[in-house]
Every structure is written in structure tokens, then in C-alpha cells.
Amino acid sequence: MKKIFKSLSILGLVILLGGCGAGKNSAKEPAKETEKPLKLGVVGERNVEYEDAIKRYEKDTGKKIELVRFNDYNQPNDALKDGDIDLSSFATYIFIEDYNKNQKAGFTYLADSIISPMGVYSKTIKDIKDLKDGAKVAIPVETSNNSRALYILESAGVIKIKKDAGDFITLDDIEENPKNLDFVELPADQVSRALEDVDIALINSDMAMEAGLIPTKDAIFLEDPNNERAKNFINVIAVKEKNKDNEDIKNFVNNYYLTDATKKIIEKEYKGAVIPIFKPR
């Protein structure tokens, strides 16, 4: 009988120790699950290239990236500055750098991603040369988009900008307006909505596509991506300075986003309206 009790005691001790060991192992597993995912800020709902790159990254690494979608161009910069997202890929270098300097945001850039030519759209004319005197023109109000739109109108031969006006210009920098165009300035995400009420509208490609327009088909004039000034309007991947050497971010950007697989998706999805640049900085 004593032997039986002794055996049972030993068995209980083994079970107890085994249970303690299992407890330690199970405590380690949730730590991986609770590891915070990287947060990538983008604008709009159409982001299939990011979704695909994230899927490939998560499959290979087991780590998570959350795609955070914003409705306008101002919110992602605020979110990156405040640490609510870890990286952004949504807008042009000149737009983000203007915010970076003015807000002392501490941004740096990991790569050039794409360029999306801005287009001129109209419901009333088929050729920009047919623009009538006194026509109403909708352009984005944000500093960089505003400048971009005005320079595009100059390249289309509609207006003339003052010599040496610089990268950031306003309506005051128009030297010649022979057609007496009436400009309406709106937030970039609202310009496409005004298309019915104006003669022409200058719309960013992503916003045009959100509105069901195909830039390479529907624009009556499209920005030349090879123009020297267009380099200011290449989209960039931005991070806070403290994250520039983050290995997870660098791995995702260099080995999953800036790849031939992503290029193919962009070319298929956007049909020339978005052009991959893919150049690490």
C-alpha cells in the first residue's frame, strides 16, 4: 500500500511539473500574437499593390502590417508625425516635404515609389484648345497640388507663369491669362465632384480613378511624367527619422514592395495611370 501511495505521489509530481512547463510555453506564444503590427498609411480604397505586398510579407515573415486608409492628403502626414502610423506611401515628395519643413515633422524618405500624372478633365470639351474665354477651372487648393495644376496649364499653353516663380506658386504667379479663366480652388478630394459645375478640372490620378475616370483615356490633357518639373511629383515612402533603420520596415519596402511582382500588379490595375519608379533613396 505504501508503494502505491509513493507511486501516485511521484506521478502527481510529474503531472504538476509537466503542467508548469506547459504554462511557460503557452505564455510565450501570445507574446508573438500581441507584437504590434506595422501601420502603413495610404489614401483611398484602391490599394491592391500594397495589399499584395503585405500578403507576401506576412506569409514569409509571420509578421503583420496594417493598411490604414485615409480620405484626404492631410491626415496621413499628421498621423505619421504623431506616431499613429509607422510609414506612409500616398503622396508626392514636394507635398510631404513642404509639410515636413513647415511642421518640423522629422520625416525622411526610404524610396521613390510611383508617379501618377495629373490630368485635365471636362464634361463639355474634348480638347483643351477649345477652352472658351471666361471658362471656369477647378484646381486643388493644397500648395503643391495647386502649383502642379498651374504648371500643367502652362504646359498645355493655356496660361503663362512668371519667370523663375519657383516650385511653389499661386494664382498670383500667373503672368498671362489670355482666356480670362475663372479659377475655383478646392481640396484635392473634392475637385472631381465639381466636374459637373466647371468647364475643366485638374484632378490627381488617384482621385480621378476613385471617381470612375481613366486618366489615360478620359483626360483631355495629361501631365508628361518625363518633364523635368515632374520629378517633384514622384510619390515617396516616408518614415520618421527614428524609423529609417527599422529592419522590418526596410525588409517590407525593399523586398516586398519595390519588386517586379508589385510592378506587374500596378501595370495591370492602373493601365498606365500609375507609373512605377521604384528607386531606393
C-alpha positions in Angstrom: 0.0 0.0 0.0 2.9 2.4 0.8 4.4 1.6 -2.6 1.1 2.5 -4.3 0.9 5.9 -2.5 4.5 6.6 -3.3 3.9 5.9 -7.0 0.9 8.1 -7.0 2.8 10.9 -5.4 5.6 10.6 -8.0 3.0 10.6 -10.8 1.3 13.6 -9.4 4.6 15.5 -9.2 5.4 14.6 -12.8 2.0 15.9 -13.9 2.4 19.0 -11.8 5.8 19.8 -13.3 4.6 19.0 -16.8 1.7 21.4 -16.3 4.1 24.1 -15.1 6.2 23.6 -18.2 3.2 23.8 -20.5 2.2 27.1 -18.7 5.6 28.6 -19.6 5.3 27.6 -23.2 1.8 28.9 -23.6 2.8 32.2 -22.1 5.5 32.7 -24.8 3.1 32.2 -27.7 0.7 35.1 -27.1 3.8 37.4 -26.9 4.2 36.9 -30.7 0.5 37.5 -31.3 0.5 40.7 -29.3 3.5 42.1 -31.1 2.3 45.4 -32.6 1.9 45.3 -36.4 3.5 48.0 -38.6 1.0 50.6 -39.8 1.2 51.8 -43.4 -0.8 54.9 -44.3 -2.3 55.3 -47.7 -5.1 57.4 -49.3 -8.3 56.0 -50.9 -9.7 52.5 -51.2 -7.9 51.3 -54.2 -4.6 50.0 -53.0 -4.2 46.5 -54.4 -0.4 46.7 -54.8 0.0 47.4 -51.1 -2.4 44.6 -50.2 -0.5 42.1 -52.3 2.9 43.2 -51.0 1.6 42.9 -47.4 0.2 39.5 -48.0 3.6 38.2 -49.4 5.4 39.9 -46.4 3.1 38.3 -43.8 3.3 34.9 -45.4 7.1 34.9 -45.4 7.8 36.6 -42.1 4.8 35.8 -39.9 4.7 39.5 -39.0 1.7 41.8 -39.6 1.3 45.1 -41.4 -2.0 47.0 -41.0 -3.1 49.1 -44.0 -4.5 52.4 -42.7 -6.7 54.2 -45.3 -7.3 57.9 -45.2 -9.8 60.0 -47.1 -7.6 63.1 -47.9 -3.9 64.0 -48.2 -3.5 65.9 -45.0 -4.4 63.2 -42.5 -1.6 60.7 -43.2 1.1 63.4 -42.5 -0.5 64.2 -39.2 -0.7 60.5 -38.3 2.9 59.9 -39.2 4.1 62.9 -37.3 2.1 61.9 -34.2 3.3 58.2 -34.4 -0.2 56.8 -35.2 1.3 55.1 -38.3 4.9 53.9 -38.9 5.3 54.7 -42.6 3.3 56.3 -45.4 3.1 55.9 -49.1 0.5 58.2 -50.5 1.7 61.5 -51.9 4.4 63.4 -53.8 7.8 64.3 -52.5 7.1 68.1 -52.8 3.8 67.8 -50.9 5.2 65.8 -48.0 8.5 67.8 -47.8 6.5 71.0 -47.6 4.6 69.7 -44.6 7.8 68.2 -43.2 9.6 71.6 -43.2 6.7 73.7 -42.0 5.7 71.3 -39.2 9.3 70.3 -38.3 7.9 66.7 -38.5 11.2 64.9 -38.7 10.4 62.8 -41.8 12.9 61.1 -44.0 12.4 59.1 -47.2 13.1 55.4 -47.9 12.2 55.2 -51.6 10.6 56.7 -54.7 7.5 54.6 -55.5 5.3 55.9 -58.3 4.2 58.9 -60.3 0.6 59.5 -61.1 0.2 62.1 -63.8 -2.3 64.8 -63.0 -4.9 65.2 -65.8 -7.3 67.8 -67.1 -10.9 66.6 -67.4 -14.0 68.0 -68.8 -17.7 67.2 -69.4 -18.1 69.9 -72.1 -15.0 69.9 -74.3 -12.8 67.2 -75.9 -9.7 69.3 -76.5 -8.1 71.8 -74.2 -7.6 74.1 -77.1 -11.4 74.5 -77.3 -11.5 76.1 -73.8 -13.6 79.3 -74.1 -13.0 82.7 -72.8 -14.0 83.1 -69.1 -14.1 79.3 -68.6 -14.4 78.1 -65.0 -11.4 75.9 -63.9 -11.3 73.8 -60.7 -7.8 73.1 -59.3 -6.6 71.6 -56.0 -6.0 74.2 -53.2 -3.1 72.4 -51.4 0.2 74.2 -52.1 2.0 71.5 -54.1 -1.1 70.3 -56.0 -2.0 73.9 -56.7 1.4 74.6 -58.2 1.3 71.4 -60.1 -2.0 72.2 -61.7 -0.9 75.7 -62.7 2.3 74.4 -64.3 0.3 71.8 -66.2 -2.0 74.5 -67.6 1.1 76.4 -68.7 2.5 73.3 -70.4 -0.9 73.0 -72.2 -0.5 76.5 -73.5 -3.4 77.9 -71.5 -1.6 80.3 -69.2 1.9 81.7 -68.6 3.7 81.6 -65.3 6.1 84.3 -64.2 9.7 83.5 -65.0 11.7 82.0 -62.1 8.5 81.7 -60.0 9.8 78.6 -58.2 8.3 75.3 -57.3 5.5 76.6 -55.1 3.3 79.1 -56.9 -0.2 80.5 -56.6 -2.7 82.3 -58.8 -0.7 85.5 -58.2 2.2 84.0 -60.1 0.2 83.8 -63.4 1.7 86.4 -65.7 -0.6 85.9 -68.6 -4.2 84.6 -68.6 -5.4 85.3 -72.2 -8.7 83.4 -71.8 -9.6 85.1 -68.5 -10.0 81.8 -66.8 -12.0 81.8 -63.6 -10.3 79.6 -61.1 -12.1 77.7 -58.3 -9.8 76.2 -55.6 -10.9 73.1 -53.8 -9.4 70.4 -51.6 -8.0 67.7 -53.9 -10.5 65.1 -52.9 -13.4 67.4 -53.9 -12.2 68.6 -57.3 -13.7 65.6 -59.2 -17.1 66.3 -57.6 -17.0 69.7 -59.1 -16.6 68.4 -62.6 -20.3 68.9 -63.5 -20.1 72.6 -62.4 -17.0 73.7 -64.2 -15.6 73.7 -67.7 -12.4 71.8 -66.8 -10.9 70.3 -63.6 -7.4 69.3 -62.8 -7.6 66.1 -60.8 -4.9 63.9 -59.2 -4.9 60.4 -60.8 -5.8 58.5 -57.7 -8.8 60.8 -57.1 -9.8 60.6 -60.8 -9.8 56.8 -60.6 -11.8 56.9 -57.3 -14.4 58.9 -59.4 -14.5 56.3 -62.1 -12.3 58.1 -64.6 -9.4 56.5 -66.5 -6.6 59.1 -66.8 -5.1 57.7 -69.9 -8.5 57.5 -71.6 -10.6 60.3 -70.1 -8.2 63.2 -69.6 -8.2 65.8 -72.3 -4.6 66.7 -71.3 -2.3 64.6 -69.2 0.9 65.6 -67.4 4.1 64.5 -69.0 5.9 62.3 -66.4 9.2 62.9 -68.2 9.0 66.6 -67.7 11.9 68.0 -65.6 9.4 69.5 -63.1 7.5 66.2 -62.8 10.3 64.8 -60.6 8.9 66.9 -57.7 5.7 64.9 -58.1 7.1 61.4 -57.7 5.5 59.7 -54.7 7.7 58.7 -51.8 7.7 56.3 -48.9 8.1 58.3 -45.8 9.0 57.5 -42.2 10.0 59.4 -39.1 13.8 59.7 -38.7 13.8 57.3 -35.8 12.4 54.5 -38.1 14.8 54.9 -41.0 16.8 51.9 -39.9 13.9 49.8 -38.7 14.7 46.3 -40.2 11.1 45.2 -40.5 10.2 48.4 -42.5 13.3 48.2 -44.7 12.6 44.5 -45.3 9.0 45.2 -46.4 9.9 48.2 -48.6 12.9 46.7 -50.3 12.0 43.0 -50.6 8.2 43.1 -51.0 7.0 46.5 -52.3 9.9 47.6 -54.6 9.6 44.4 -56.6 8.7 43.1 -60.1 5.7 41.4 -58.6 4.4 44.8 -57.4 5.2 46.4 -60.7 3.1 43.9 -62.6 0.1 44.5 -60.4 0.4 48.3 -60.8 0.6 48.0 -64.6 -2.3 45.6 -64.7 -4.5 47.5 -62.3 -3.9 51.1 -63.4 -3.2 50.7 -67.1 -0.7 53.5 -67.4 -2.3 55.9 -65.0 0.2 55.0 -62.3 3.9 54.5 -63.3 6.3 52.6 -61.1 9.6 54.4 -60.3 10.9 52.1 -57.6 14.1 53.7 -56.5 15.5 53.3 -53.0 16.8 56.6 -51.5 
